[in-house]
Amino acid sequence: MRTPTGLQSLMDQGIVDEVLRPLMSGKEAQVYLVMSEGEERVAKVYKEAEHRSFKHRAAYTEGRRSRSSRDARAMAKGSRHGKAQEEAAWRSAEVDMIYRLRDAGVRVPTPHHFEDGVLVMELVKDADGRPAPRLGDVELQPEVAQAIFDQLIREVVKMLCAGVVHGDLSDFNVLLSADGPVLIDFPQSFDAAQNQSAREILLRDVANLNHFLLDHTPTQAPLFHAAEMWDLYARGDLLPDSELTGRHAATENEVDLRGLLAELAADERDELRRRGTL
């Protein structure tokens, strides 16, 4: 196929040997299946800011700090240099988070190269050696969905123990590999201790996982894992192997999980109508 513009420099550097085909297009990036260093990998080419559709970005970038005071001032002023630096920081955020989460034992793709704003990483495969499907595209038996949900909750706990909130977690940001779910898409992830919206965004991430579970096990009552793990985290008591009950006692300010799940379902219907699939 014709080499995409964003990958030409990696071809010139010998990082990418061949572009095989487009693999996935998301809100933030176009992903290609490529040959790199003799094996199949994926290359994630981030879209320009005007072509991205991620909502409420400011809430997710709160607390991110530039290494340069000059860059930080330029970003605050919104100058041309500041916008360029903000864009570079947005693109590099994912690779930084992947390394951080991998070191914490979270199941994420292995990164190989990050050059010219393009991330080359492991191709996650299914049992037949093909690119693993997104969890949201797979039909599952209730008991399998429950087991995957339980594993994903453990991954969220490990992320929070590392001080990270995903920020856009759902069954469409999880790949179902031959040996279980792998979390993907981290450009909007952030440090929980530096973001005032961390708890709210964590609640929404886990509500998305509840929504996935309820799609496959309709009689299952919503569980309150997120509020429970956040309280443990805030007290400094959360560990990767902390036992969660999912029955966290509601407080006056507790999230309306059932209402949030209804809101998520409405958002999903709107997205399907936009794509013309409903």
Backbone as CSV, one residue per row, in Angstrom:
resi,resn,N_x,N_y,N_z,CA_x,CA_y,CA_z,C_x,C_y,C_z
1,MET,0.835,-1.191,0.000,0.000,0.000,0.000,0.877,1.251,0.000
2,ARG,0.286,2.381,-0.357,1.013,3.645,-0.346,1.375,4.013,1.101
3,THR,2.615,4.468,1.291,3.068,4.797,2.641,2.349,6.031,3.173
4,PRO,1.667,5.930,4.319,1.037,7.111,4.913,2.086,8.166,5.235
5,THR,1.701,9.426,5.117,2.638,10.525,5.342,3.315,10.422,6.708
6,GLY,2.580,10.085,7.732,3.121,10.036,9.080,4.160,8.956,9.292
7,LEU,4.228,7.975,8.379,5.161,6.871,8.542,6.375,6.957,7.627
8,GLN,6.413,7.945,6.746,7.497,8.010,5.776,8.852,8.186,6.455
9,SER,8.917,9.030,7.489,10.211,9.260,8.142,10.709,7.990,8.837
10,LEU,9.791,7.168,9.373,10.203,5.920,10.012,10.675,4.907,8.975
11,MET,10.070,4.960,7.767,10.562,4.133,6.673,11.970,4.567,6.298
12,ASP,12.188,5.870,6.218,13.501,6.393,5.840,14.571,6.011,6.862
13,GLN,14.182,5.938,8.150,15.130,5.587,9.210,15.334,4.080,9.366
14,GLY,14.543,3.293,8.656,14.655,1.849,8.759,13.955,1.255,9.958
15,ILE,13.165,2.058,10.665,12.405,1.542,11.813,11.227,0.712,11.323
16,VAL,10.547,1.193,10.286,9.456,0.462,9.649,9.941,-0.037,8.294
17,ASP,9.830,-1.335,8.057,10.265,-1.931,6.795,9.172,-1.879,5.738
18,GLU,7.923,-2.081,6.187,6.809,-2.150,5.245,5.512,-1.829,5.985
19,VAL,4.630,-1.101,5.336,3.292,-0.856,5.871,2.355,-1.860,5.211
20,LEU,1.769,-2.741,6.010,0.945,-3.820,5.458,-0.489,-3.379,5.177
21,ARG,-1.111,-2.719,6.166,-2.493,-2.275,5.973,-2.937,-1.445,7.169
22,PRO,-3.994,-0.624,6.978,-4.591,0.044,8.134,-5.207,-1.005,9.048
23,LEU,-5.118,-0.774,10.340,-5.638,-1.743,11.303,-6.831,-1.200,12.062
24,MET,-6.780,0.063,12.463,-7.841,0.633,13.283,-7.763,2.151,13.225
25,SER,-8.909,2.799,13.269,-8.959,4.251,13.354,-9.779,4.628,14.574
26,GLY,-9.183,5.461,15.447,-9.867,5.865,16.663,-10.007,7.364,16.762
27,LYS,-10.443,7.829,17.955,-10.650,9.259,18.170,-9.347,10.034,18.064
28,GLU,-8.241,9.370,18.431,-6.966,10.070,18.574,-5.940,9.737,17.509
29,ALA,-6.067,8.565,16.874,-4.968,8.109,16.025,-5.451,7.112,14.985
30,GLN,-4.598,6.937,13.980,-4.764,5.878,12.993,-3.690,4.837,13.274
31,VAL,-4.086,3.569,13.346,-3.155,2.489,13.664,-2.957,1.623,12.425
32,TYR,-1.674,1.335,12.116,-1.324,0.529,10.946,-0.603,-0.739,11.374
33,LEU,-0.835,-1.805,10.619,-0.064,-3.032,10.766,1.180,-2.888,9.901
34,VAL,2.357,-3.043,10.519,3.614,-2.824,9.803,4.576,-3.976,10.086
35,MET,5.599,-4.065,9.253,6.747,-4.919,9.521,7.851,-4.031,10.070
36,SER,8.399,-4.427,11.215,9.450,-3.643,11.848,10.446,-4.596,12.499
37,GLU,11.699,-4.480,12.112,12.750,-5.341,12.650,12.398,-6.815,12.522
38,GLY,11.795,-7.156,11.379,11.533,-8.545,11.044,10.294,-9.151,11.643
39,GLU,9.448,-8.343,12.318,8.223,-8.901,12.877,7.050,-7.948,12.701
40,GLU,5.859,-8.538,12.762,4.651,-7.720,12.671,4.489,-6.895,13.940
41,ARG,4.263,-5.599,13.760,4.003,-4.693,14.867,2.927,-3.706,14.445
42,VAL,2.544,-2.838,15.350,1.602,-1.782,15.006,2.307,-0.434,15.120
43,ALA,1.916,0.469,14.256,2.426,1.842,14.296,1.234,2.754,14.512
44,LYS,1.293,3.539,15.567,0.192,4.429,15.930,0.559,5.847,15.535
45,VAL,-0.172,6.374,14.562,0.081,7.725,14.049,-0.994,8.640,14.617
46,TYR,-0.587,9.582,15.457,-1.551,10.439,16.134,-2.107,11.492,15.181
47,LYS,-3.392,11.729,15.294,-4.051,12.724,14.465,-3.710,14.129,14.949
48,GLU,-3.765,15.082,14.017,-3.580,16.474,14.404,-4.740,16.898,15.305
49,ALA,-4.489,17.904,16.136,-5.469,18.310,17.152,-6.840,18.606,16.558
50,GLU,-6.861,19.249,15.376,-8.151,19.637,14.795,-8.950,18.448,14.290
51,HIS,-8.306,17.275,14.182,-8.999,16.086,13.684,-9.326,15.090,14.796
52,ARG,-8.963,15.427,16.029,-9.257,14.532,17.133,-10.634,14.861,17.707
53,SER,-11.273,13.837,18.267,-12.637,14.035,18.770,-12.765,13.726,20.253
54,PHE,-11.632,13.595,20.973,-11.718,13.300,22.408,-12.301,14.502,23.138
55,LYS,-13.327,14.267,23.961,-14.066,15.346,24.619,-13.419,15.744,25.945
56,HIS,-13.624,17.009,26.313,-13.226,17.518,27.634,-11.747,17.250,27.923
57,ARG,-10.888,17.523,26.933,-9.467,17.197,27.061,-8.823,17.889,28.256
58,ALA,-9.256,19.116,28.578,-8.617,19.866,29.660,-8.678,19.118,30.986
59,ALA,-9.770,18.394,31.219,-9.911,17.661,32.474,-8.862,16.564,32.610
60,TYR,-8.374,16.057,31.474,-7.430,14.951,31.495,-5.981,15.431,31.509
61,THR,-5.738,16.651,31.061,-4.364,17.159,31.021,-4.015,17.953,32.272
62,GLU,-4.984,18.154,33.165,-4.706,18.875,34.405,-3.607,18.159,35.192
63,GLY,-2.642,18.941,35.646,-1.579,18.370,36.456,-0.367,17.937,35.669
64,ARG,-0.452,17.900,34.343,0.732,17.569,33.552,1.679,18.760,33.562
65,ARG,2.947,18.493,33.698,3.941,19.539,33.819,4.964,19.445,32.702
66,SER,5.321,20.574,32.123,6.398,20.604,31.140,7.738,20.600,31.857
67,ARG,8.736,19.923,31.261,10.073,19.911,31.857,10.744,21.273,31.746
68,SER,10.296,22.111,30.827,10.907,23.413,30.597,9.975,24.515,31.075
69,SER,10.496,25.434,31.893,9.670,26.544,32.362,9.274,27.439,31.195
70,ARG,10.171,27.579,30.202,9.841,28.384,29.018,8.669,27.763,28.268
71,ASP,8.722,26.439,28.104,7.626,25.759,27.410,6.326,25.879,28.202
72,ALA,6.421,25.750,29.528,5.223,25.852,30.366,4.578,27.224,30.226
73,ARG,5.409,28.285,30.201,4.861,29.641,30.033,4.225,29.801,28.663
74,ALA,4.878,29.250,27.646,4.334,29.354,26.285,3.018,28.596,26.165
75,MET,2.933,27.440,26.817,1.697,26.659,26.775,0.574,27.394,27.493
76,ALA,0.908,28.044,28.607,-0.097,28.800,29.355,-0.617,29.980,28.545
77,LYS,0.276,30.609,27.752,-0.115,31.761,26.941,-0.841,31.354,25.663
78,GLY,-0.682,30.087,25.267,-1.320,29.630,24.037,-0.628,30.129,22.781
79,SER,0.683,30.410,22.887,1.440,30.873,21.728,1.640,29.734,20.730
80,ARG,2.151,30.066,19.555,2.391,29.031,18.552,3.373,27.978,19.098
81,HIS,4.452,28.468,19.738,5.409,27.532,20.337,4.733,26.710,21.442
82,GLY,3.904,27.366,22.241,3.217,26.660,23.315,2.292,25.581,22.797
83,LYS,1.569,25.883,21.722,0.664,24.893,21.139,1.447,23.711,20.578
84,ALA,2.613,24.005,19.971,3.446,22.925,19.437,3.962,22.036,20.564
85,GLN,4.361,22.665,21.673,4.859,21.889,22.813,3.741,21.083,23.471
86,GLU,2.557,21.677,23.537,1.414,20.960,24.108,1.072,19.746,23.264
87,GLU,1.148,19.908,21.944,0.868,18.798,21.044,1.914,17.694,21.207
88,ALA,3.189,18.089,21.321,4.249,17.094,21.510,4.068,16.346,22.819
89,ALA,3.670,17.083,23.872,3.456,16.458,25.182,2.290,15.481,25.132
90,TRP,1.224,15.853,24.411,0.060,14.978,24.280,0.454,13.670,23.605
91,ARG,1.287,13.757,22.573,1.684,12.560,21.834,2.632,11.679,22.641
92,SER,3.508,12.299,23.424,4.475,11.504,24.189,3.877,10.928,25.471
93,ALA,2.709,11.438,25.884,2.106,10.985,27.143,1.832,9.489,27.129
94,GLU,1.423,8.963,25.978,1.063,7.552,25.928,2.269,6.648,26.152
95,VAL,3.372,6.922,25.466,4.533,6.049,25.626,5.069,6.123,27.052
96,ASP,5.044,7.318,27.652,5.475,7.446,29.047,4.614,6.584,29.968
97,MET,3.293,6.626,29.746,2.384,5.842,30.585,2.554,4.345,30.355
98,ILE,2.784,3.934,29.106,2.929,2.503,28.831,4.133,1.941,29.569
99,TYR,5.264,2.655,29.540,6.438,2.193,30.275,6.152,2.145,31.778
100,ARG,5.484,3.161,32.276,5.167,3.225,33.713,4.261,2.071,34.125
101,LEU,3.254,1.780,33.301,2.309,0.724,33.638,2.925,-0.655,33.452
102,ARG,3.746,-0.806,32.428,4.416,-2.093,32.229,5.284,-2.429,33.442
103,ASP,5.991,-1.411,33.956,6.838,-1.627,35.137,6.004,-1.979,36.369
104,ALA,4.722,-1.568,36.374,3.837,-1.869,37.505,3.104,-3.197,37.325
105,GLY,3.389,-3.905,36.231,2.772,-5.208,36.015,1.428,-5.179,35.340
106,VAL,1.035,-4.032,34.779,-0.236,-3.922,34.065,-0.071,-4.507,32.659
107,ARG,-1.093,-5.200,32.192,-1.034,-5.825,30.862,-1.249,-4.769,29.786
108,VAL,-0.153,-4.354,29.161,-0.169,-3.354,28.092,0.724,-3.847,26.962
109,PRO,0.556,-3.331,25.736,1.457,-3.721,24.649,2.890,-3.257,24.944
110,THR,3.854,-4.032,24.491,5.262,-3.659,24.665,5.635,-2.566,23.661
111,PRO,6.132,-1.421,24.115,6.559,-0.378,23.179,7.958,-0.688,22.645
112,HIS,8.212,-0.344,21.377,9.513,-0.586,20.762,10.206,0.706,20.326
113,HIS,9.471,1.623,19.721,10.065,2.873,19.242,9.048,3.999,19.390
114,PHE,9.556,5.189,19.655,8.727,6.388,19.593,9.547,7.443,18.872
115,GLU,9.228,7.658,17.600,9.983,8.567,16.757,9.032,9.459,15.967
116,ASP,9.367,10.750,15.924,8.588,11.714,15.137,7.102,11.637,15.464
117,GLY,6.797,11.430,16.747,5.411,11.410,17.190,4.650,10.152,16.830
118,VAL,5.353,9.091,16.381,4.711,7.825,16.022,5.182,6.753,16.997
119,LEU,4.252,5.990,17.542,4.553,4.926,18.498,4.484,3.577,17.792
120,VAL,5.604,2.860,17.784,5.658,1.502,17.237,5.697,0.539,18.417
121,MET,4.759,-0.395,18.434,4.664,-1.291,19.594,4.219,-2.681,19.174
122,GLU,4.202,-3.551,20.140,3.816,-4.949,19.960,2.452,-5.078,19.286
123,LEU,2.347,-6.033,18.371,1.051,-6.426,17.848,0.463,-7.477,18.776
124,VAL,-0.610,-7.137,19.463,-1.294,-8.085,20.343,-2.104,-9.039,19.464
125,LYS,-1.918,-10.359,19.676,-2.520,-11.353,18.784,-3.507,-12.249,19.527
126,ASP,-4.442,-12.815,18.744,-5.388,-13.777,19.307,-4.799,-15.189,19.226
127,ALA,-5.593,-16.186,19.564,-5.091,-17.561,19.612,-4.667,-18.080,18.249
128,ASP,-5.166,-17.468,17.173,-4.822,-17.893,15.813,-3.689,-17.072,15.216
129,GLY,-3.077,-16.194,16.023,-1.973,-15.390,15.528,-2.393,-14.174,14.733
130,ARG,-3.669,-13.850,14.756,-4.164,-12.663,14.051,-4.246,-11.493,15.021
131,PRO,-4.344,-10.256,14.497,-4.492,-9.110,15.403,-5.673,-9.312,16.348
132,ALA,-5.441,-9.156,17.621,-6.485,-9.405,18.622,-7.639,-8.424,18.434
133,PRO,-8.877,-8.895,18.584,-10.034,-8.006,18.454,-10.219,-7.156,19.698
134,ARG,-10.943,-6.051,19.529,-11.348,-5.271,20.694,-12.393,-6.065,21.476
135,LEU,-12.350,-5.953,22.771,-13.272,-6.692,23.624,-14.723,-6.388,23.255
136,GLY,-14.996,-5.130,22.907,-16.361,-4.739,22.570,-16.884,-5.332,21.276
137,ASP,-16.013,-5.972,20.487,-16.425,-6.573,19.220,-16.599,-8.080,19.314
138,VAL,-16.470,-8.637,20.528,-16.496,-10.089,20.715,-17.749,-10.505,21.462
139,GLU,-18.400,-11.568,20.973,-19.537,-12.151,21.688,-19.011,-13.119,22.744
140,LEU,-19.484,-12.976,23.968,-18.961,-13.772,25.076,-20.085,-14.418,25.875
141,GLN,-19.808,-15.602,26.408,-20.728,-16.219,27.349,-20.657,-15.470,28.677
142,PRO,-21.753,-15.442,29.452,-21.774,-14.662,30.701,-20.617,-14.976,31.641
143,GLU,-20.282,-16.253,31.780,-19.218,-16.610,32.720,-17.850,-16.122,32.225
144,VAL,-17.666,-16.089,30.904,-16.404,-15.581,30.352,-16.331,-14.068,30.546
145,ALA,-17.447,-13.381,30.281,-17.485,-11.928,30.485,-17.208,-11.576,31.939
146,GLN,-17.755,-12.361,32.861,-17.520,-12.108,34.282,-16.041,-12.271,34.629
147,ALA,-15.411,-13.318,34.091,-13.993,-13.556,34.371,-13.133,-12.419,33.810
148,ILE,-13.469,-11.930,32.621,-12.714,-10.832,32.019,-12.928,-9.550,32.821
149,PHE,-14.152,-9.300,33.232,-14.441,-8.133,34.063,-13.608,-8.162,35.343
150,ASP,-13.584,-9.319,35.996,-12.816,-9.440,37.243,-11.340,-9.154,36.993
151,GLN,-10.808,-9.650,35.867,-9.401,-9.408,35.556,-9.148,-7.933,35.271
152,LEU,-10.083,-7.290,34.569,-9.916,-5.864,34.264,-9.954,-5.016,35.536
153,ILE,-10.795,-5.379,36.474,-10.808,-4.658,37.753,-9.443,-4.772,38.429
154,ARG,-8.810,-5.956,38.353,-7.473,-6.119,38.925,-6.465,-5.216,38.216
155,GLU,-6.614,-5.068,36.894,-5.703,-4.200,36.144,-5.898,-2.738,36.546
156,VAL,-7.140,-2.326,36.763,-7.410,-0.949,37.193,-6.793,-0.702,38.568
157,VAL,-6.889,-1.695,39.442,-6.275,-1.571,40.769,-4.765,-1.395,40.631
158,LYS,-4.122,-2.210,39.796,-2.679,-2.093,39.603,-2.312,-0.733,39.018
159,MET,-3.151,-0.226,38.104,-2.910,1.101,37.556,-2.967,2.158,38.643
160,LEU,-3.992,2.082,39.491,-4.151,3.092,40.535,-3.034,2.979,41.571
161,CYS,-2.576,1.766,41.836,-1.423,1.601,42.734,-0.192,2.288,42.161
162,ALA,-0.122,2.356,40.818,0.979,3.069,40.159,0.686,4.560,40.034
163,GLY,-0.468,4.988,40.574,-0.827,6.399,40.554,-1.437,6.865,39.257
164,VAL,-1.990,5.944,38.454,-2.481,6.282,37.111,-3.970,5.971,36.986
165,VAL,-4.702,6.877,36.343,-6.085,6.638,35.920,-6.095,6.629,34.397
166,HIS,-6.730,5.624,33.805,-6.734,5.478,32.342,-7.368,6.678,31.668
167,GLY,-8.597,7.021,32.060,-9.261,8.202,31.540,-10.224,7.953,30.395
168,ASP,-10.082,6.838,29.683,-11.001,6.528,28.578,-11.186,5.021,28.488
169,LEU,-11.286,4.368,29.630,-11.336,2.908,29.660,-12.738,2.416,29.321
170,SER,-12.796,1.467,28.420,-14.042,0.792,28.064,-13.666,-0.494,27.352
171,ASP,-14.667,-1.303,26.985,-14.378,-2.543,26.279,-13.831,-2.296,24.877
172,PHE,-13.861,-1.055,24.404,-13.275,-0.742,23.095,-11.836,-0.256,23.221
173,ASN,-11.326,-0.148,24.446,-9.912,0.143,24.663,-9.227,-1.021,25.369
174,VAL,-9.748,-2.209,25.095,-9.180,-3.458,25.600,-9.107,-4.433,24.433
175,LEU,-7.940,-5.050,24.235,-7.790,-6.093,23.228,-7.858,-7.451,23.911
176,LEU,-8.545,-8.414,23.257,-8.674,-9.749,23.834,-7.624,-10.647,23.196
177,SER,-6.489,-10.778,23.865,-5.378,-11.564,23.337,-5.595,-13.043,23.620
178,ALA,-4.651,-13.866,23.145,-4.751,-15.310,23.348,-4.749,-15.672,24.824
179,ASP,-4.117,-14.840,25.663,-4.051,-15.163,27.094,-4.686,-14.096,27.975
180,GLY,-5.721,-13.425,27.447,-6.482,-12.509,28.278,-6.465,-11.080,27.774
181,PRO,-7.161,-10.190,28.497,-7.306,-8.806,28.045,-6.021,-8.005,28.202
182,VAL,-5.797,-7.095,27.238,-4.652,-6.186,27.239,-5.195,-4.769,27.090
183,LEU,-4.809,-3.870,27.976,-5.296,-2.493,27.948,-4.508,-1.673,26.931
184,ILE,-5.206,-0.791,26.201,-4.576,0.045,25.193,-5.102,1.479,25.319
185,ASP,-4.492,2.373,24.536,-4.916,3.773,24.387,-4.773,4.560,25.683
186,PHE,-3.589,5.204,25.837,-3.283,5.925,27.071,-2.919,7.400,26.902
187,PRO,-3.153,8.038,25.751,-2.732,9.452,25.652,-3.460,10.370,26.611
188,GLN,-4.647,9.991,27.084,-5.414,10.828,27.997,-5.220,10.406,29.458
189,SER,-4.388,9.389,29.708,-4.158,8.931,31.076,-3.392,9.987,31.872
190,PHE,-3.523,9.951,33.187,-2.932,11.017,33.994,-2.581,10.500,35.383
191,ASP,-1.806,11.322,36.082,-1.391,11.031,37.457,-2.548,11.362,38.396
192,ALA,-3.025,10.367,39.114,-4.208,10.544,39.969,-3.987,11.594,41.046
193,ALA,-2.770,11.724,41.540,-2.503,12.660,42.636,-2.463,14.107,42.176
194,GLN,-2.385,14.329,40.849,-2.235,15.685,40.326,-3.488,16.217,39.653
195,ASN,-4.575,15.468,39.704,-5.767,15.842,38.952,-6.989,15.830,39.874
196,GLN,-7.646,16.993,39.998,-8.794,17.100,40.895,-9.977,16.253,40.441
197,SER,-10.008,15.897,39.159,-11.123,15.100,38.629,-10.829,13.611,38.648
198,ALA,-9.720,13.195,39.274,-9.280,11.801,39.195,-10.351,10.826,39.663
199,ARG,-10.963,11.099,40.824,-11.962,10.170,41.345,-13.155,10.059,40.403
200,GLU,-13.632,11.199,39.929,-14.792,11.201,39.030,-14.496,10.429,37.752
201,ILE,-13.299,10.618,37.194,-12.955,9.944,35.944,-12.750,8.456,36.175
202,LEU,-12.153,8.088,37.324,-12.030,6.670,37.663,-13.405,6.018,37.773
203,LEU,-14.360,6.692,38.422,-15.711,6.151,38.540,-16.319,5.893,37.165
204,ARG,-16.065,6.818,36.246,-16.625,6.645,34.898,-15.935,5.496,34.161
205,ASP,-14.615,5.378,34.307,-13.899,4.258,33.688,-14.492,2.925,34.136
206,VAL,-14.664,2.774,35.438,-15.150,1.495,35.958,-16.630,1.307,35.637
207,ALA,-17.381,2.402,35.559,-18.782,2.286,35.114,-18.844,1.747,33.692
208,ASN,-17.884,2.132,32.855,-17.819,1.577,31.498,-17.622,0.069,31.536
209,LEU,-16.774,-0.404,32.448,-16.573,-1.849,32.580,-17.833,-2.525,33.099
210,ASN,-18.545,-1.879,34.022,-19.835,-2.408,34.471,-20.819,-2.504,33.306
211,HIS,-20.776,-1.502,32.442,-21.669,-1.491,31.279,-21.370,-2.686,30.389
212,PHE,-20.075,-2.973,30.175,-19.685,-4.163,29.405,-20.233,-5.429,30.062
213,LEU,-20.059,-5.547,31.381,-20.507,-6.750,32.073,-22.018,-6.913,31.979
214,LEU,-22.759,-5.824,32.166,-24.218,-5.902,32.128,-24.748,-6.221,30.739
215,ASP,-23.968,-5.884,29.700,-24.359,-6.270,28.341,-24.373,-7.787,28.183
216,HIS,-23.531,-8.480,28.950,-23.409,-9.932,28.824,-24.085,-10.684,29.959
217,THR,-24.292,-10.016,31.095,-24.968,-10.642,32.234,-26.020,-9.666,32.749
218,PRO,-27.148,-9.534,32.050,-28.139,-8.495,32.369,-28.695,-8.552,33.784
219,THR,-28.634,-9.699,34.434,-29.195,-9.803,35.787,-28.190,-9.375,36.860
220,GLN,-26.963,-9.106,36.462,-25.934,-8.698,37.424,-26.201,-7.275,37.920
221,ALA,-26.185,-7.059,39.216,-26.359,-5.719,39.780,-25.064,-4.926,39.604
222,PRO,-25.150,-3.615,39.338,-23.936,-2.793,39.251,-23.109,-2.887,40.527
223,LEU,-21.800,-2.899,40.358,-20.883,-3.025,41.495,-20.105,-1.727,41.687
224,PHE,-19.732,-1.455,42.941,-19.103,-0.178,43.282,-17.602,-0.343,43.550
225,HIS,-16.914,-1.012,42.631,-15.487,-1.224,42.809,-14.703,0.087,42.823
226,ALA,-15.082,1.032,41.966,-14.278,2.240,41.811,-14.251,3.071,43.084
227,ALA,-15.410,3.298,43.684,-15.461,4.076,44.919,-14.683,3.375,46.025
228,GLU,-14.767,2.051,46.026,-14.066,1.268,47.047,-12.548,1.385,46.869
229,MET,-12.082,1.204,45.635,-10.631,1.266,45.434,-10.106,2.689,45.616
230,TRP,-10.923,3.703,45.263,-10.457,5.074,45.458,-10.298,5.394,46.944
231,ASP,-11.239,4.950,47.753,-11.128,5.197,49.199,-9.874,4.536,49.769
232,LEU,-9.571,3.316,49.325,-8.351,2.642,49.771,-7.118,3.410,49.303
233,TYR,-7.139,3.881,48.057,-6.022,4.650,47.503,-5.819,5.946,48.288
234,ALA,-6.924,6.659,48.568,-6.829,7.936,49.280,-6.278,7.757,50.689
235,ARG,-6.521,6.595,51.299,-6.004,6.321,52.647,-4.588,5.742,52.616
236,GLY,-4.080,5.462,51.405,-2.755,4.850,51.289,-2.766,3.365,51.552
237,ASP,-3.955,2.725,51.467,-4.086,1.309,51.796,-4.273,0.411,50.571
238,LEU,-4.300,0.979,49.366,-4.555,0.166,48.178,-3.281,-0.563,47.758
239,LEU,-3.405,-1.876,47.559,-2.305,-2.720,47.107,-2.748,-3.470,45.850
240,PRO,-1.803,-3.924,45.013,-2.196,-4.662,43.800,-3.067,-5.872,44.074
241,ASP,-2.934,-6.481,45.247,-3.738,-7.657,45.580,-4.831,-7.363,46.598
242,SER,-5.184,-6.086,46.776,-6.271,-5.731,47.704,-7.562,-6.418,47.281
243,GLU,-8.252,-7.003,48.241,-9.528,-7.660,47.969,-10.641,-6.618,47.943
244,LEU,-11.390,-6.583,46.847,-12.509,-5.658,46.712,-13.812,-6.438,46.782
245,THR,-14.814,-5.831,47.407,-16.113,-6.492,47.526,-17.087,-6.041,46.449
246,GLY,-16.913,-4.809,45.923,-17.885,-4.264,44.981,-19.153,-3.799,45.656
247,ARG,-19.163,-3.783,46.992,-20.366,-3.402,47.748,-20.071,-2.197,48.623
248,HIS,-19.325,-1.260,48.072,-18.948,-0.067,48.822,-20.199,0.686,49.283
249,ALA,-20.231,1.064,50.552,-21.402,1.765,51.089,-21.529,3.135,50.447
250,ALA,-22.714,3.438,49.933,-22.954,4.733,49.293,-22.947,5.836,50.330
251,THR,-22.458,6.999,49.945,-22.476,8.170,50.804,-23.340,9.232,50.150
252,GLU,-23.494,10.341,50.851,-24.347,11.422,50.341,-23.882,11.916,48.989
253,ASN,-22.566,11.912,48.782,-22.012,12.414,47.529,-21.643,11.300,46.562
254,GLU,-22.099,10.068,46.821,-21.709,8.942,45.984,-22.282,9.078,44.577
255,VAL,-21.547,8.525,43.620,-21.989,8.560,42.229,-23.269,7.739,42.065
256,ASP,-24.166,8.220,41.210,-25.363,7.474,40.840,-24.955,6.514,39.724
257,LEU,-24.492,5.305,40.106,-23.936,4.391,39.120,-24.986,3.948,38.109
258,ARG,-26.202,3.682,38.560,-27.238,3.260,37.630,-27.546,4.378,36.628
259,GLY,-27.610,5.616,37.127,-27.830,6.740,36.217,-26.676,6.914,35.252
260,LEU,-25.447,6.704,35.728,-24.280,6.825,34.873,-24.278,5.746,33.805
261,LEU,-24.681,4.532,34.169,-24.758,3.464,33.183,-25.802,3.778,32.110
262,ALA,-26.926,4.369,32.517,-27.942,4.767,31.541,-27.405,5.844,30.610
263,GLU,-26.628,6.770,31.175,-26.022,7.823,30.363,-25.034,7.230,29.356
264,LEU,-24.240,6.254,29.800,-23.281,5.611,28.903,-23.990,4.867,27.777
265,ALA,-25.095,4.211,28.115,-25.857,3.510,27.087,-26.400,4.490,26.048
266,ALA,-26.864,5.657,26.500,-27.356,6.674,25.578,-26.226,7.194,24.699
267,ASP,-25.040,7.404,25.289,-23.882,7.840,24.501,-23.536,6.817,23.431
268,GLU,-23.625,5.529,23.797,-23.306,4.468,22.839,-24.307,4.469,21.684
269,ARG,-25.581,4.654,21.991,-26.586,4.706,20.916,-26.334,5.884,19.995
270,ASP,-25.972,7.037,20.566,-25.682,8.209,19.745,-24.505,7.949,18.815
271,GLU,-23.468,7.260,19.327,-22.296,6.960,18.516,-22.656,5.998,17.390
272,LEU,-23.497,5.001,17.676,-23.921,4.059,16.639,-24.742,4.755,15.562
273,ARG,-25.605,5.701,15.978,-26.377,6.458,14.985,-25.445,7.301,14.118
274,ARG,-24.412,7.910,14.752,-23.465,8.730,13.996,-22.757,7.904,12.935
275,ARG,-22.454,6.645,13.285,-21.762,5.781,12.333,-22.715,5.154,11.320
276,GLY,-24.030,5.324,11.559,-25.003,4.738,10.653,-25.200,3.244,10.836
277,THR,-24.888,2.744,12.046,-25.022,1.319,12.311,-26.191,0.988,13.205
278,LEU,-27.055,1.967,13.487,-28.225,1.733,14.344,-29.466,2.250,13.629
